[in-house]
Amino acid sequence: MAAERKLGIHCAGEEWCPIQATAKLFCKKWQPVIIHRLLENGSMGFNELKEAVDGISSKVLSDNLDDLEEHTLVDRDVVSEKPFRVAYSLTPRGESTETIVREMHAWGTENLTEPIGDGPIGGGPLDE
């Protein structure tokens, strides 16, 4: 099996670059959630994944899956042509994010309160 290509970055050589480059992969709201659902459930069809990621539109899910596929974190396999069905699964690179995603979940569980209103995260001690 050929080695996966490394991801292109703009800050090569900087000490902080690996942190920033990793954060960029998770900068979209839904990408860590999509990865988490695929870690939990394995290969999933588009509609199954949409149900599992509560609150995401089909367009946003499709755009995020395209981005994750472009970064070689997710594979898209055509299951059948008629009816057209695809399945998404994590690549080895995607599976390698398991520790990060699980730590994000653990940190959020430990440190976040219930949502306050419809706005962004806020209203807690960090905002004072």
A tleap script that builds the chain and sets N, CA, C and O, in Angstrom:
source leaprc.protein.ff14SB
mol = sequence {
  NMET ALA ALA GLU ARG LYS LEU GLY ILE HIE
  CYS ALA GLY GLU GLU TRP CYS PRO ILE GLN
  ALA THR ALA LYS LEU PHE CYS LYS LYS TRP
  GLN PRO VAL ILE ILE HIE ARG LEU LEU GLU
  ASN GLY SER MET GLY PHE ASN GLU LEU LYS
  GLU ALA VAL ASP GLY ILE SER SER LYS VAL
  LEU SER ASP ASN LEU ASP ASP LEU GLU GLU
  HIE THR LEU VAL ASP ARG ASP VAL VAL SER
  GLU LYS PRO PHE ARG VAL ALA TYR SER LEU
  THR PRO ARG GLY GLU SER THR GLU THR ILE
  VAL ARG GLU MET HIE ALA TRP GLY THR GLU
  ASN LEU THR GLU PRO ILE GLY ASP GLY PRO
  ILE GLY GLY GLY PRO LEU ASP CGLU
}
set mol.1.N position { 0.839 -1.171 0.000 }
set mol.1.CA position { 0.000 0.000 0.000 }
set mol.1.C position { 0.884 1.234 0.000 }
set mol.1.O position { 1.835 1.312 0.778 }
set mol.2.N position { 0.590 2.189 -0.852 }
set mol.2.CA position { 1.378 3.413 -0.954 }
set mol.2.C position { 1.127 4.302 0.256 }
set mol.2.O position { 0.031 4.322 0.815 }
set mol.3.N position { 2.148 5.024 0.644 }
set mol.3.CA position { 2.014 5.947 1.771 }
set mol.3.C position { 1.089 7.090 1.386 }
set mol.3.O position { 1.107 7.564 0.249 }
set mol.4.N position { 0.271 7.533 2.355 }
set mol.4.CA position { -0.608 8.668 2.095 }
set mol.4.C position { 0.227 9.921 1.916 }
set mol.4.O position { 1.244 10.113 2.582 }
set mol.5.N position { -0.224 10.771 1.000 }
set mol.5.CA position { 0.485 12.024 0.800 }
set mol.5.C position { 0.244 12.920 1.993 }
set mol.5.O position { -0.814 12.876 2.620 }
set mol.6.N position { 1.239 13.734 2.299 }
set mol.6.CA position { 1.088 14.690 3.392 }
set mol.6.C position { 0.230 15.838 2.910 }
set mol.6.O position { 0.190 16.145 1.719 }
set mol.7.N position { -0.456 16.467 3.845 }
set mol.7.CA position { -1.326 17.591 3.514 }
set mol.7.C position { -0.494 18.842 3.304 }
set mol.7.O position { 0.479 19.082 4.019 }
set mol.8.N position { -0.885 19.638 2.315 }
set mol.8.CA position { -0.193 20.894 2.056 }
set mol.8.C position { -0.486 21.910 3.145 }
set mol.8.O position { -1.607 21.993 3.646 }
set mol.9.N position { 0.519 22.674 3.502 }
set mol.9.CA position { 0.354 23.701 4.529 }
set mol.9.C position { 1.067 24.974 4.102 }
set mol.9.O position { 1.958 24.943 3.253 }
set mol.10.N position { 0.675 26.073 4.684 }
set mol.10.CA position { 1.260 27.366 4.331 }
set mol.10.C position { 2.349 27.810 5.299 }
set mol.10.O position { 3.066 28.770 5.016 }
set mol.11.N position { 2.484 27.143 6.416 }
set mol.11.CA position { 3.366 27.634 7.477 }
set mol.11.C position { 4.530 26.689 7.762 }
set mol.11.O position { 5.071 26.704 8.868 }
set mol.12.N position { 4.919 25.887 6.812 }
set mol.12.CA position { 5.972 24.889 7.029 }
set mol.12.C position { 7.200 25.516 7.678 }
set mol.12.O position { 7.631 26.607 7.306 }
set mol.13.N position { 7.743 24.814 8.639 }
set mol.13.CA position { 8.952 25.253 9.316 }
set mol.13.C position { 8.695 26.035 10.597 }
set mol.13.O position { 9.600 26.186 11.418 }
set mol.14.N position { 7.496 26.525 10.778 }
set mol.14.CA position { 7.168 27.259 11.996 }
set mol.14.C position { 6.847 26.267 13.112 }
set mol.14.O position { 6.216 25.239 12.864 }
set mol.15.N position { 7.271 26.563 14.322 }
set mol.15.CA position { 7.067 25.661 15.451 }
set mol.15.C position { 5.573 25.440 15.728 }
set mol.15.O position { 5.177 24.342 16.118 }
set mol.16.N position { 4.768 26.444 15.536 }
set mol.16.CA position { 3.334 26.377 15.810 }
set mol.16.C position { 2.527 25.774 14.658 }
set mol.16.O position { 1.331 25.526 14.811 }
set mol.17.N position { 3.151 25.540 13.531 }
set mol.17.CA position { 2.460 25.118 12.323 }
set mol.17.C position { 1.643 23.831 12.489 }
set mol.17.O position { 0.494 23.813 12.046 }
set mol.18.N position { 2.155 22.761 13.093 }
set mol.18.CA position { 1.345 21.543 13.207 }
set mol.18.C position { 0.031 21.755 13.960 }
set mol.18.O position { -0.984 21.142 13.629 }
set mol.19.N position { 0.054 22.629 14.976 }
set mol.19.CA position { -1.166 22.907 15.741 }
set mol.19.C position { -2.169 23.646 14.860 }
set mol.19.O position { -3.345 23.285 14.810 }
set mol.20.N position { -1.701 24.675 14.171 }
set mol.20.CA position { -2.584 25.475 13.325 }
set mol.20.C position { -3.132 24.638 12.174 }
set mol.20.O position { -4.317 24.729 11.852 }
set mol.21.N position { -2.293 23.836 11.562 }
set mol.21.CA position { -2.726 23.020 10.426 }
set mol.21.C position { -3.761 21.975 10.860 }
set mol.21.O position { -4.717 21.711 10.132 }
set mol.22.N position { -3.574 21.389 12.032 }
set mol.22.CA position { -4.539 20.420 12.552 }
set mol.22.C position { -5.856 21.114 12.882 }
set mol.22.O position { -6.927 20.602 12.558 }
set mol.23.N position { -5.779 22.276 13.524 }
set mol.23.CA position { -6.993 23.021 13.861 }
set mol.23.C position { -7.774 23.392 12.605 }
set mol.23.O position { -9.005 23.389 12.617 }
set mol.24.N position { -7.069 23.711 11.522 }
set mol.24.CA position { -7.735 24.094 10.279 }
set mol.24.C position { -8.604 22.961 9.732 }
set mol.24.O position { -9.663 23.211 9.155 }
set mol.25.N position { -8.160 21.722 9.912 }
set mol.25.CA position { -8.958 20.584 9.457 }
set mol.25.C position { -10.270 20.477 10.233 }
set mol.25.O position { -11.245 19.925 9.724 }
set mol.26.N position { -10.301 20.998 11.452 }
set mol.26.CA position { -11.484 20.906 12.296 }
set mol.26.C position { -12.202 22.244 12.434 }
set mol.26.O position { -13.048 22.403 13.314 }
set mol.27.N position { -11.874 23.210 11.571 }
set mol.27.CA position { -12.428 24.557 11.730 }
set mol.27.C position { -13.890 24.640 11.366 }
set mol.27.O position { -14.587 25.526 11.861 }
set mol.28.N position { -14.380 23.763 10.530 }
set mol.28.CA position { -15.789 23.798 10.172 }
set mol.28.C position { -16.606 23.151 11.284 }
set mol.28.O position { -16.206 22.145 11.870 }
set mol.29.N position { -17.730 23.738 11.551 }
set mol.29.CA position { -18.592 23.337 12.662 }
set mol.29.C position { -18.898 21.840 12.691 }
set mol.29.O position { -18.881 21.231 13.761 }
set mol.30.N position { -19.175 21.245 11.544 }
set mol.30.CA position { -19.688 19.889 11.517 }
set mol.30.C position { -18.636 18.812 11.306 }
set mol.30.O position { -18.924 17.640 11.545 }
set mol.31.N position { -17.434 19.156 10.869 }
set mol.31.CA position { -16.466 18.111 10.518 }
set mol.31.C position { -16.097 17.188 11.681 }
set mol.31.O position { -16.063 15.972 11.491 }
set mol.32.N position { -15.819 17.715 12.876 }
set mol.32.CA position { -15.529 16.774 13.964 }
set mol.32.C position { -16.727 15.887 14.311 }
set mol.32.O position { -16.553 14.736 14.713 }
set mol.33.N position { -17.943 16.424 14.154 }
set mol.33.CA position { -19.148 15.639 14.439 }
set mol.33.C position { -19.297 14.517 13.411 }
set mol.33.O position { -19.615 13.384 13.769 }
set mol.34.N position { -19.070 14.830 12.149 }
set mol.34.CA position { -19.143 13.806 11.092 }
set mol.34.C position { -18.116 12.711 11.361 }
set mol.34.O position { -18.434 11.523 11.291 }
set mol.35.N position { -16.889 13.112 11.668 }
set mol.35.CA position { -15.842 12.128 11.965 }
set mol.35.C position { -16.243 11.290 13.179 }
set mol.35.O position { -16.065 10.072 13.175 }
set mol.36.N position { -16.780 11.930 14.211 }
set mol.36.CA position { -17.208 11.205 15.413 }
set mol.36.C position { -18.271 10.165 15.073 }
set mol.36.O position { -18.197 9.033 15.550 }
set mol.37.N position { -19.256 10.529 14.257 }
set mol.37.CA position { -20.319 9.581 13.892 }
set mol.37.C position { -19.744 8.409 13.099 }
set mol.37.O position { -20.157 7.267 13.299 }
set mol.38.N position { -18.803 8.679 12.209 }
set mol.38.CA position { -18.181 7.592 11.443 }
set mol.38.C position { -17.307 6.715 12.332 }
set mol.38.O position { -17.214 5.508 12.108 }
set mol.39.N position { -16.667 7.305 13.336 }
set mol.39.CA position { -15.901 6.510 14.299 }
set mol.39.C position { -16.831 5.589 15.084 }
set mol.39.O position { -16.510 4.424 15.321 }
set mol.40.N position { -17.979 6.117 15.481 }
set mol.40.CA position { -18.920 5.358 16.293 }
set mol.40.C position { -19.640 4.269 15.503 }
set mol.40.O position { -19.887 3.183 16.027 }
set mol.41.N position { -19.980 4.554 14.240 }
set mol.41.CA position { -20.859 3.679 13.479 }
set mol.41.C position { -20.208 2.946 12.319 }
set mol.41.O position { -20.814 2.036 11.752 }
set mol.42.N position { -19.004 3.315 11.956 }
set mol.42.CA position { -18.390 2.729 10.777 }
set mol.42.C position { -18.988 3.320 9.517 }
set mol.42.O position { -19.497 4.440 9.546 }
set mol.43.N position { -18.939 2.601 8.428 }
set mol.43.CA position { -19.432 3.067 7.139 }
set mol.43.C position { -20.920 3.422 7.226 }
set mol.43.O position { -21.718 2.685 7.804 }
set mol.44.N position { -21.272 4.582 6.631 }
set mol.44.CA position { -22.659 5.050 6.688 }
set mol.44.C position { -23.061 5.639 5.349 }
set mol.44.O position { -22.249 6.265 4.667 }
set mol.45.N position { -24.324 5.436 4.973 }
set mol.45.CA position { -24.879 6.077 3.794 }
set mol.45.C position { -25.141 7.550 4.077 }
set mol.45.O position { -25.148 7.978 5.232 }
set mol.46.N position { -25.355 8.322 3.015 }
set mol.46.CA position { -25.561 9.763 3.158 }
set mol.46.C position { -26.744 10.078 4.070 }
set mol.46.O position { -26.607 10.868 5.004 }
set mol.47.N position { -27.895 9.476 3.812 }
set mol.47.CA position { -29.084 9.770 4.617 }
set mol.47.C position { -28.927 9.306 6.055 }
set mol.47.O position { -29.391 9.969 6.982 }
set mol.48.N position { -28.282 8.182 6.235 }
set mol.48.CA position { -28.019 7.673 7.581 }
set mol.48.C position { -27.118 8.649 8.346 }
set mol.48.O position { -27.343 8.927 9.524 }
set mol.49.N position { -26.116 9.154 7.666 }
set mol.49.CA position { -25.205 10.119 8.276 }
set mol.49.C position { -25.931 11.430 8.579 }
set mol.49.O position { -25.707 12.036 9.626 }
set mol.50.N position { -26.798 11.868 7.667 }
set mol.50.CA position { -27.565 13.096 7.882 }
set mol.50.C position { -28.437 12.976 9.127 }
set mol.50.O position { -28.539 13.925 9.905 }
set mol.51.N position { -29.063 11.826 9.322 }
set mol.51.CA position { -29.865 11.597 10.526 }
set mol.51.C position { -29.007 11.602 11.782 }
set mol.51.O position { -29.421 12.117 12.820 }
set mol.52.N position { -27.821 11.034 11.687 }
set mol.52.CA position { -26.929 10.929 12.846 }
set mol.52.C position { -26.320 12.277 13.236 }
set mol.52.O position { -25.953 12.485 14.392 }
set mol.53.N position { -26.214 13.186 12.272 }
set mol.53.CA position { -25.676 14.528 12.546 }
set mol.53.C position { -26.885 15.474 12.587 }
set mol.53.O position { -27.161 16.195 11.629 }
set mol.54.N position { -27.575 15.452 13.690 }
set mol.54.CA position { -28.820 16.192 13.851 }
set mol.54.C position { -28.618 17.686 13.608 }
set mol.54.O position { -27.729 18.309 14.189 }
set mol.55.N position { -29.465 18.252 12.733 }
set mol.55.CA position { -29.434 19.695 12.497 }
set mol.55.C position { -28.645 20.135 11.279 }
set mol.55.O position { -28.593 21.331 10.991 }
set mol.56.N position { -28.035 19.222 10.560 }
set mol.56.CA position { -27.228 19.591 9.391 }
set mol.56.C position { -28.091 19.469 8.126 }
set mol.56.O position { -28.867 18.523 7.988 }
set mol.57.N position { -27.950 20.422 7.216 }
set mol.57.CA position { -28.679 20.347 5.949 }
set mol.57.C position { -27.935 19.415 4.987 }
set mol.57.O position { -26.751 19.131 5.169 }
set mol.58.N position { -28.645 18.953 3.974 }
set mol.58.CA position { -28.024 18.077 2.976 }
set mol.58.C position { -26.866 18.768 2.275 }
set mol.58.O position { -25.825 18.149 2.057 }
set mol.59.N position { -27.023 20.039 1.918 }
set mol.59.CA position { -25.961 20.777 1.236 }
set mol.59.C position { -24.724 20.916 2.117 }
set mol.59.O position { -23.603 20.692 1.661 }
set mol.60.N position { -24.929 21.282 3.368 }
set mol.60.CA position { -23.792 21.454 4.281 }
set mol.60.C position { -23.100 20.120 4.515 }
set mol.60.O position { -21.871 20.061 4.549 }
set mol.61.N position { -23.869 19.052 4.677 }
set mol.61.CA position { -23.268 17.729 4.849 }
set mol.61.C position { -22.460 17.357 3.616 }
set mol.61.O position { -21.326 16.891 3.728 }
set mol.62.N position { -23.039 17.560 2.446 }
set mol.62.CA position { -22.350 17.238 1.198 }
set mol.62.C position { -21.056 18.033 1.061 }
set mol.62.O position { -20.022 17.470 0.704 }
set mol.63.N position { -21.102 19.335 1.339 }
set mol.63.CA position { -19.904 20.177 1.253 }
set mol.63.C position { -18.829 19.721 2.236 }
set mol.63.O position { -17.648 19.674 1.892 }
set mol.64.N position { -19.237 19.388 3.455 }
set mol.64.CA position { -18.270 18.927 4.459 }
set mol.64.C position { -17.674 17.577 4.092 }
set mol.64.O position { -16.479 17.353 4.285 }
set mol.65.N position { -18.492 16.679 3.566 }
set mol.65.CA position { -17.971 15.379 3.137 }
set mol.65.C position { -16.984 15.547 1.987 }
set mol.65.O position { -15.960 14.865 1.941 }
set mol.66.N position { -17.290 16.454 1.057 }
set mol.66.CA position { -16.352 16.733 -0.039 }
set mol.66.C position { -15.019 17.231 0.504 }
set mol.66.O position { -13.959 16.804 0.046 }
set mol.67.N position { -15.073 18.136 1.484 }
set mol.67.CA position { -13.851 18.689 2.079 }
set mol.67.C position { -13.067 17.600 2.813 }
set mol.67.O position { -11.845 17.521 2.681 }
set mol.68.N position { -13.754 16.771 3.577 }
set mol.68.CA position { -13.086 15.682 4.293 }
set mol.68.C position { -12.484 14.672 3.322 }
set mol.68.O position { -11.416 14.116 3.576 }
set mol.69.N position { -13.172 14.442 2.216 }
set mol.69.CA position { -12.650 13.539 1.185 }
set mol.69.C position { -11.405 14.150 0.528 }
set mol.69.O position { -10.421 13.454 0.282 }
set mol.70.N position { -11.459 15.445 0.251 }
set mol.70.CA position { -10.313 16.138 -0.352 }
set mol.70.C position { -9.079 16.077 0.545 }
set mol.70.O position { -7.953 15.994 0.055 }
set mol.71.N position { -9.298 16.118 1.866 }
set mol.71.CA position { -8.190 16.040 2.821 }
set mol.71.C position { -7.856 14.605 3.192 }
set mol.71.O position { -7.123 14.367 4.152 }
set mol.72.N position { -8.377 13.659 2.451 }
set mol.72.CA position { -8.141 12.215 2.619 }
set mol.72.C position { -8.458 11.710 4.026 }
set mol.72.O position { -7.764 10.844 4.557 }
set mol.73.N position { -9.513 12.263 4.618 }
set mol.73.CA position { -9.980 11.789 5.913 }
set mol.73.C position { -11.171 10.838 5.753 }
set mol.73.O position { -11.419 9.991 6.611 }
set mol.74.N position { -11.898 10.990 4.650 }
set mol.74.CA position { -13.095 10.188 4.390 }
set mol.74.C position { -13.028 9.613 2.983 }
set mol.74.O position { -12.574 10.274 2.049 }
set mol.75.N position { -13.489 8.365 2.843 }
set mol.75.CA position { -13.641 7.709 1.544 }
set mol.75.C position { -15.111 7.696 1.174 }
set mol.75.O position { -15.976 7.534 2.034 }
set mol.76.N position { -15.389 7.867 -0.102 }
set mol.76.CA position { -16.753 7.786 -0.638 }
set mol.76.C position { -16.781 6.615 -1.598 }
set mol.76.O position { -16.058 6.599 -2.594 }
set mol.77.N position { -17.622 5.630 -1.296 }
set mol.77.CA position { -17.745 4.442 -2.139 }
set mol.77.C position { -19.151 4.375 -2.722 }
set mol.77.O position { -20.137 4.501 -1.995 }
set mol.78.N position { -19.243 4.177 -4.042 }
set mol.78.CA position { -20.541 3.991 -4.687 }
set mol.78.C position { -20.984 2.562 -4.406 }
set mol.78.O position { -20.314 1.604 -4.792 }
set mol.79.N position { -22.124 2.431 -3.730 }
set mol.79.CA position { -22.651 1.129 -3.355 }
set mol.79.C position { -23.492 0.558 -4.485 }
set mol.79.O position { -23.410 -0.632 -4.789 }
set mol.80.N position { -24.309 1.416 -5.112 }
set mol.80.CA position { -25.115 0.967 -6.243 }
set mol.80.C position { -25.431 2.152 -7.141 }
set mol.80.O position { -25.479 3.298 -6.694 }
set mol.81.N position { -25.642 1.853 -8.407 }
set mol.81.CA position { -25.978 2.885 -9.389 }
set mol.81.C position { -27.477 3.145 -9.439 }
set mol.81.O position { -27.912 4.290 -9.554 }
set mol.82.N position { -28.278 2.060 -9.350 }
set mol.82.CA position { -29.737 2.189 -9.395 }
set mol.82.C position { -30.338 1.385 -8.266 }
set mol.82.O position { -30.274 0.156 -8.316 }
set mol.83.N position { -30.909 1.987 -7.268 }
set mol.83.CA position { -30.858 3.425 -7.027 }
set mol.83.C position { -29.444 3.837 -6.623 }
set mol.83.O position { -28.689 3.044 -6.060 }
set mol.84.N position { -29.100 5.089 -6.918 }
set mol.84.CA position { -27.755 5.569 -6.612 }
set mol.84.C position { -27.596 5.668 -5.099 }
set mol.84.O position { -28.364 6.343 -4.413 }
set mol.85.N position { -26.576 4.976 -4.603 }
set mol.85.CA position { -26.291 4.988 -3.162 }
set mol.85.C position { -24.791 5.031 -2.959 }
set mol.85.O position { -24.029 4.380 -3.673 }
set mol.86.N position { -24.384 5.811 -1.973 }
set mol.86.CA position { -22.974 5.879 -1.607 }
set mol.86.C position { -22.831 5.587 -0.123 }
set mol.86.O position { -23.784 5.721 0.645 }
set mol.87.N position { -21.641 5.190 0.267 }
set mol.87.CA position { -21.316 4.965 1.676 }
set mol.87.C position { -20.034 5.725 1.979 }
set mol.87.O position { -19.107 5.763 1.169 }
set mol.88.N position { -20.001 6.316 3.140 }
set mol.88.CA position { -18.831 7.068 3.584 }
set mol.88.C position { -18.183 6.328 4.741 }
set mol.88.O position { -18.861 5.796 5.620 }
set mol.89.N position { -16.864 6.306 4.724 }
set mol.89.CA position { -16.111 5.683 5.805 }
set mol.89.C position { -14.823 6.469 6.004 }
set mol.89.O position { -14.401 7.236 5.138 }
set mol.90.N position { -14.217 6.262 7.149 }
set mol.90.CA position { -12.959 6.945 7.436 }
set mol.90.C position { -11.791 6.229 6.764 }
set mol.90.O position { -11.752 5.001 6.701 }
set mol.91.N position { -10.860 7.004 6.275 }
set mol.91.CA position { -9.602 6.462 5.774 }
set mol.91.C position { -8.704 6.198 6.990 }
set mol.91.O position { -9.064 6.578 8.104 }
set mol.92.N position { -7.569 5.570 6.802 }
set mol.92.CA position { -6.631 5.437 7.921 }
set mol.92.C position { -6.269 6.804 8.529 }
set mol.92.O position { -6.125 6.928 9.745 }
set mol.93.N position { -6.124 7.818 7.676 }
set mol.93.CA position { -5.838 9.160 8.199 }
set mol.93.C position { -7.023 9.661 9.031 }
set mol.93.O position { -6.828 10.253 10.092 }
set mol.94.N position { -8.235 9.428 8.558 }
set mol.94.CA position { -9.418 9.828 9.317 }
set mol.94.C position { -9.503 9.098 10.651 }
set mol.94.O position { -9.821 9.697 11.678 }
set mol.95.N position { -9.216 7.797 10.625 }
set mol.95.CA position { -9.221 7.018 11.868 }
set mol.95.C position { -8.166 7.519 12.838 }
set mol.95.O position { -8.339 7.408 14.052 }
set mol.96.N position { -7.075 8.069 12.319 }
set mol.96.CA position { -6.003 8.560 13.195 }
set mol.96.C position { -6.419 9.801 13.983 }
set mol.96.O position { -5.705 10.216 14.895 }
set mol.97.N position { -7.568 10.401 13.644 }
set mol.97.CA position { -8.053 11.573 14.399 }
set mol.97.C position { -8.897 11.166 15.606 }
set mol.97.O position { -9.400 12.024 16.332 }
set mol.98.N position { -9.052 9.860 15.819 }
set mol.98.CA position { -9.924 9.389 16.902 }
set mol.98.C position { -9.566 10.003 18.255 }
set mol.98.O position { -10.454 10.469 18.969 }
set mol.99.N position { -8.306 10.012 18.613 }
set mol.99.CA position { -7.903 10.569 19.905 }
set mol.99.C position { -8.286 12.036 20.012 }
set mol.99.O position { -8.786 12.473 21.049 }
set mol.100.N position { -8.055 12.801 18.948 }
set mol.100.CA position { -8.385 14.227 18.951 }
set mol.100.C position { -9.886 14.427 19.148 }
set mol.100.O position { -10.305 15.215 19.996 }
set mol.101.N position { -10.687 13.718 18.369 }
set mol.101.CA position { -12.137 13.875 18.426 }
set mol.101.C position { -12.671 13.445 19.794 }
set mol.101.O position { -13.526 14.122 20.365 }
set mol.102.N position { -12.181 12.345 20.314 }
set mol.102.CA position { -12.645 11.885 21.628 }
set mol.102.C position { -12.221 12.858 22.734 }
set mol.102.O position { -12.979 13.084 23.678 }
set mol.103.N position { -11.034 13.430 22.628 }
set mol.103.CA position { -10.596 14.435 23.615 }
set mol.103.C position { -11.430 15.708 23.513 }
set mol.103.O position { -11.735 16.326 24.533 }
set mol.104.N position { -11.804 16.110 22.294 }
set mol.104.CA position { -12.687 17.269 22.128 }
set mol.104.C position { -14.022 16.995 22.814 }
set mol.104.O position { -14.564 17.860 23.502 }
set mol.105.N position { -14.547 15.787 22.621 }
set mol.105.CA position { -15.812 15.411 23.253 }
set mol.105.C position { -15.681 15.434 24.775 }
set mol.105.O position { -16.539 15.980 25.468 }
set mol.106.N position { -14.615 14.846 25.287 }
set mol.106.CA position { -14.407 14.796 26.740 }
set mol.106.C position { -14.251 16.197 27.319 }
set mol.106.O position { -14.836 16.511 28.356 }
set mol.107.N position { -13.466 17.038 26.652 }
set mol.107.CA position { -13.263 18.402 27.140 }
set mol.107.C position { -14.588 19.158 27.150 }
set mol.107.O position { -14.912 19.834 28.126 }
set mol.108.N position { -15.355 19.046 26.065 }
set mol.108.CA position { -16.642 19.725 25.991 }
set mol.108.C position { -17.609 19.233 27.051 }
set mol.108.O position { -18.319 20.032 27.663 }
set mol.109.N position { -17.644 17.933 27.273 }
set mol.109.CA position { -18.517 17.364 28.298 }
set mol.109.C position { -18.152 17.907 29.676 }
set mol.109.O position { -19.026 18.210 30.488 }
set mol.110.N position { -16.872 18.025 29.923 }
set mol.110.CA position { -16.380 18.487 31.228 }
set mol.110.C position { -16.558 19.990 31.435 }
set mol.110.O position { -16.803 20.429 32.559 }
set mol.111.N position { -16.440 20.777 30.380 }
set mol.111.CA position { -16.324 22.225 30.553 }
set mol.111.C position { -17.476 23.080 30.052 }
set mol.111.O position { -17.542 24.262 30.390 }
set mol.112.N position { -18.381 22.531 29.264 }
set mol.112.CA position { -19.460 23.344 28.727 }
set mol.112.C position { -20.747 23.121 29.497 }
set mol.112.O position { -21.033 22.024 29.978 }
set mol.113.N position { -21.517 24.204 29.598 }
set mol.113.CA position { -22.814 24.117 30.261 }
set mol.113.C position { -23.896 23.916 29.211 }
set mol.113.O position { -23.600 23.805 28.021 }
set mol.114.N position { -25.129 23.869 29.641 }
set mol.114.CA position { -26.252 23.790 28.715 }
set mol.114.C position { -26.285 25.048 27.861 }
set mol.114.O position { -25.831 26.102 28.305 }
set mol.115.N position { -26.813 24.959 26.646 }
set mol.115.CA position { -26.886 26.137 25.773 }
set mol.115.C position { -27.714 27.250 26.411 }
set mol.115.O position { -28.714 27.008 27.087 }
set mol.116.N position { -27.260 28.469 26.170 }
set mol.116.CA position { -27.966 29.649 26.640 }
set mol.116.C position { -28.403 30.419 25.413 }
set mol.116.O position { -27.562 30.996 24.724 }
set mol.117.N position { -29.696 30.446 25.116 }
set mol.117.CA position { -30.191 31.166 23.951 }
set mol.117.C position { -29.770 30.504 22.656 }
set mol.117.O position { -29.337 29.352 22.636 }
set mol.118.N position { -29.908 31.264 21.565 }
set mol.118.CA position { -29.596 30.741 20.242 }
set mol.118.C position { -28.258 31.216 19.723 }
set mol.118.O position { -27.881 30.865 18.605 }
set mol.119.N position { -27.529 32.001 20.491 }
set mol.119.CA position { -26.277 32.592 20.013 }
set mol.119.C position { -25.121 31.636 20.146 }
set mol.119.O position { -25.297 30.473 20.508 }
set mol.120.N position { -23.922 32.136 19.846 }
set mol.120.CA position { -22.714 31.324 19.980 }
set mol.120.C position { -22.434 30.994 21.435 }
set mol.120.O position { -23.068 31.537 22.339 }
set mol.121.N position { -21.493 30.112 21.650 }
set mol.121.CA position { -21.106 29.752 23.007 }
set mol.121.C position { -20.784 31.018 23.770 }
set mol.121.O position { -20.050 31.873 23.274 }
set mol.122.N position { -21.309 31.145 24.937 }
set mol.122.CA position { -21.050 32.349 25.730 }
set mol.122.C position { -21.890 32.363 26.974 }
set mol.122.O position { -22.685 31.458 27.229 }
set mol.123.N position { -21.696 33.418 27.751 }
set mol.123.CA position { -22.474 33.583 28.954 }
set mol.123.C position { -21.916 32.845 30.151 }
set mol.123.O position { -22.542 32.832 31.210 }
set mol.124.N position { -20.779 32.243 30.012 }
set mol.124.CA position { -20.183 31.496 31.116 }
set mol.124.C position { -19.013 32.245 31.713 }
set mol.124.O position { -18.752 33.392 31.349 }
set mol.125.N position { -18.307 31.602 32.628 }
set mol.125.CA position { -17.195 32.241 33.323 }
set mol.125.C position { -16.080 32.733 32.400 }
set mol.125.O position { -15.376 33.680 32.751 }
set mol.126.N position { -15.903 32.119 31.234 }
set mol.126.CA position { -14.846 32.564 30.347 }
set mol.126.C position { -15.141 33.920 29.740 }
set mol.126.O position { -14.231 34.605 29.273 }
set mol.127.N position { -16.420 34.320 29.741 }
set mol.127.CA position { -16.801 35.595 29.164 }
set mol.127.C position { -16.705 36.747 30.154 }
set mol.127.O position { -16.824 37.906 29.757 }
set mol.128.N position { -16.497 36.461 31.407 }
set mol.128.CA position { -16.469 37.516 32.419 }
set mol.128.C position { -15.159 38.253 32.436 }
set mol.128.O position { -14.978 39.173 33.234 }
savepdb mol mol.pdb
quit
